[in-house]
Amino acid sequence: MVERTIRYQPFKTTDGDYETLLGFVRKNVMLLSPDFDPPATRTPEWVEPEGERHYWTRRGWSQGDGKRGFIVTFRQTIEPRYDGIAASGVVVETYGLPAEMELMVTCERSWFEPRYLELRVAGPETAVDGVVRAFEGEFGPIAGRIPGQQELDTELIGIRSALRWQEWGAAKRRAAYILQFRPDDPEALFALGVASGATGDVQQALDLLARAVVLAPEHHDAWYNLGIAYIESGEPQKALEALERARSLSPTNPQITKQLSRARKLAEGG
């Protein structure tokens, strides 16, 4: 027996497209267990109520009988502390397979991560390889297509939320994704630079933020973070220049004024 997990992320698809996922699972479960043929009987849909701490709903239904079949579960969660950012997903899984066998497909997004599509399969190696090939053949072209400009702009919205809530890993992944297709996108360079600096890679932060301010010279946040990166790299004079530029673009920002004082003190040997 072997286990495999295949994930495509980001993955663009219609929310709640369970029919495609159910069709894939129903067709390919036969590779794991050729006699797996549950009836088409569908149970009534169930719904879980709104929770106390989070606003969420969870609903689903099953197809089959008590011994074998498929379970389809939907989830929609809205987290108030993240300004109502929603997380949603659909899971299609099998039940009643022989021992140690599994087949499940999940299409989901979390608070700051883009949507992903994931296959989890376990069983005899030849059968598992067949399911994986089928998954890659059906969904690989969708995952590999070039995103449209509107889709990339939507990713930028997610990046801003990730930066605000200091979800550095999510910001890095989304920014790197945008830069594959728009290598000179100043917002993506800015986000990746900030996240790099926050996670200890000061040199990368300097390189990315320096590119961002060349492409977007009026971007005061980029100038401000470039100044911080220069302070962290032990270059207070360059930090002064960057922070002065930031203040000229945002003269009432108290954080810029605070960091300017810090840079001056360091430049004077204090």
C-alpha positions, -999 to +999 in steps of 0.1 A: +000+000+000+012+035-008-002+070-001+000+101-023-010+137-019-011+160-049-019+197-045-024+225-071-022+260-056-033+285-065-062+268-083-090+287-100-124+271-101-160+279-093-168+278-056-188+248-047-182+230-080-188+196-063-203+179-094-169+179-112-151+166-080-177+140-073-176+129-109-139+124-107-140+105-074-169+083-086-151+074-118-117+067-104-125+049-072-130+019-094-092+018-099-088+012-062-117-012-057-133-025-090-164-037-072-170-003-055-204+005-070-227+021-044-264+030-052-273+065-063-294+071-032-288+105-018-295+114+019-312+146+028-289+176+032-278+185+067-268+219+079-249+230+111-259+263+126-238+294+131-211+290+157-205+312+187-169+324+181-169+323+143-197+329+118-198+296+098-220+271+082-212+235+074-236+214+053-234+183+032-250+151+021-240+115+012-247+093-018-247+055-013-259+033+014-247+025+049-218+004+037-202+024+009-206+056-009-195+093-011-198+122+013-199+158+000-192+185+026-194+223+021-179+248+044-182+286+045-166+306+073-164+344+078-139+356+105-149+390+119-115+397+133-101+395+098-126+421+085-149+394+073-125+376+051-142+343+040-128+308+039-147+282+020-143+248+006-159+216-007-147+180+001-156+148-017-145+116+001-154+079-001-164+056+027-165+018+027-133+012+008-112-018+018-089-013+048-060+012+043-075+026+011-086+062+008-098+086-020-106+122-012-105+155-032-106+189-015-110+223-031-106+250-005-091+284+005-081+296+039-080+331+054-051+344+034-041+316+011-054+313-025-076+284-034-061+250-037-071+216-051-058+185-034-060+148-040-054+123-012-053+087-023-041+054-007-041+019-020-021-005-041+007+013-059-005+006-095-040+018-086-027+049-068-005+058-098-036+054-121-057+078-099-028+103-098-024+103-136-062+108-140-061+137-115-031+153-133-047+148-167-081+163-157-070+192-134-034+199-144-043+219-174-066+241-153-039+246-126-013+254-153-032+280-173-020+316-173-042+337-150-059+368-163-050+403-152-081+406-131-072+374-113-038+387-105-053+420-092-075+399-069-043+382-056-030+417-047-061+422-025-053+390-006-016+401-002-027+434+014-048+415+040-019+391+046+005+419+053-020+437+075-024+406+097+013+397+095+007+364+077+042+365+061+042+331+045+009+337+027+021+371+016+053+356+002+035+328-017+009+351-033+035+378-042+058+352-058+028+339-078+021+373-092+057+379-100+058+348-122+035+367-146+042+403-137+078+405-127+078+443-124+046+446-103+056+471-077+029+460-052+040+424-054+077+434-050+068+456-021+048+428-004+076+402-009+102+427+004+082+435+035+076+398+042+112+389+036+124+416+060+099+405+086+112+369+084+149+379+087+161+381+051+172+417+051+193+416+019+164+402-001+141+429+014+166+456+003+168+442-032+130+439-036+121+473-020+148+491-041+132+477-072+097+487-060+106+523-054+122+526-089+090+513-104+067+533-081+086+563-069+055+577-051+050+546-030+057+560+005+052+526+022+079+511+000+103+540+008+095+536+045+102+499+046+133+504+025+145+528+052+138+502+079+157+476+059+187+499+056+186+504+094+186+467+099+215+462+075+236+488+093+234+516+067+218+546+086+228+572+060+209+553+032+181+548+057+179+586+062+176+592+025+148+566+021+129+578+051+132+615+041+117+605+008+089+586+026+082+617+048+080+640+017+053+617+004+034+612+037+044+641+059+019+634+087+028+598+093+041+594+129+059+561+122+081+577+095+090+605+119+099+580+146+121+560+123+138+591+110+148+601+145+162+566+150+182+567+117+196+601+126+208+589+159+225+559+143+240+580+116+255+603+143+270+573+161+244+572+188 
